[in-house]
Amino acid sequence: MKGGVDKGFCFSYWKLSYRRKFLRTLWFGLLVIPVALFMDVPFLGRVEEGILLLIAIGTFVAQAIYTYVSWQNEKRET
């Protein structure tokens, strides 16, 4: 997304620049992943909880890599 909001408050994730999306992804991941580590879901077993946690961490890492690469590409274009 070329020319997204890079300064000030923006409620919508989709209107942010890739730099801001990357920073928001890091903050969100650093706040949510530790909480998910200690969360206990009563109707799931330990294996299912582990699988869900791995999926969440994998999604976080993939999103962080994607937004970082997009940010770097956006920087090169300007």
URPEDA-V957795 format. One record per residue. PHI is phi in radians with two decimals (* if undefined). OMEGA is omega in degrees with one decimal (999 if undefined). D_FIRST is the distance of its C-alpha to the first C-alpha in Angstrom with 2 decimals. Layout:
# URPEDA-V957795
PHI|OMEGA|D_FIRST  PHI|OMEGA|D_FIRST
This chain:
# URPEDA-V957795
*|-178.5|0.00  -1.44|175.0|3.74  1.40|177.0|6.38  -1.26|-179.6|6.15  -1.18|-178.3|9.78  -2.03|178.8|11.34  -2.37|177.2|14.94  1.41|-176.3|17.20  -1.49|174.1|17.28  -2.49|-176.9|14.63  -1.27|-175.5|16.09  -1.48|177.1|13.20  -1.09|-173.3|11.34  -1.23|-179.6|8.56  -1.63|-179.0|8.02  -1.40|171.7|8.02  -1.29|-178.9|6.42  -1.13|177.1|6.94  -1.11|179.5|10.36  -1.19|176.6|11.28  -1.10|179.1|10.37  -1.10|179.5|12.59  -1.09|179.2|15.24  -1.16|177.3|15.36  -1.09|179.5|15.80  -1.10|179.7|18.58  -1.06|-179.1|20.32  -1.09|-179.8|20.30  -1.13|-179.7|21.60  -1.21|176.8|24.20  -1.57|-172.5|25.46  -1.55|-176.6|25.53  -1.03|177.6|26.70  -1.07|177.2|29.95  -1.15|-179.8|30.72  -1.15|178.3|30.30  -1.10|-175.7|32.72  -1.78|-179.5|35.47  -1.39|178.7|34.85  -2.06|178.5|37.60  -1.71|-172.0|37.11  -1.08|-175.1|40.66  -1.63|177.4|40.41  -1.98|175.1|38.81  -1.46|-178.6|40.68  -1.12|-179.0|39.81  -1.16|179.6|38.52  -1.12|176.9|36.14  -1.09|177.9|34.88  -1.11|178.8|34.31  -1.12|178.0|32.41  -1.08|178.6|30.13  -1.14|177.5|29.60  -1.12|176.5|28.77  -1.12|179.7|26.23  -1.12|179.3|24.61  -1.16|178.2|24.64  -1.09|177.4|23.34  -1.13|178.0|20.39  -1.07|-179.0|19.68  -1.12|179.9|20.04  -1.09|179.5|17.88  -1.15|179.0|14.95  -1.12|178.9|15.57  -1.13|-178.9|15.78  -1.07|-178.4|12.62  -1.21|177.1|10.49  -1.14|179.9|12.75  -1.12|178.5|12.43  -1.13|177.4|8.63  -1.09|-179.3|9.23  -1.15|176.6|12.12  -1.14|178.3|10.59  -1.13|177.7|8.14  -1.13|-179.2|11.49  -1.17|-177.3|13.44  -1.26|-177.3|11.67  -1.58|999|12.45
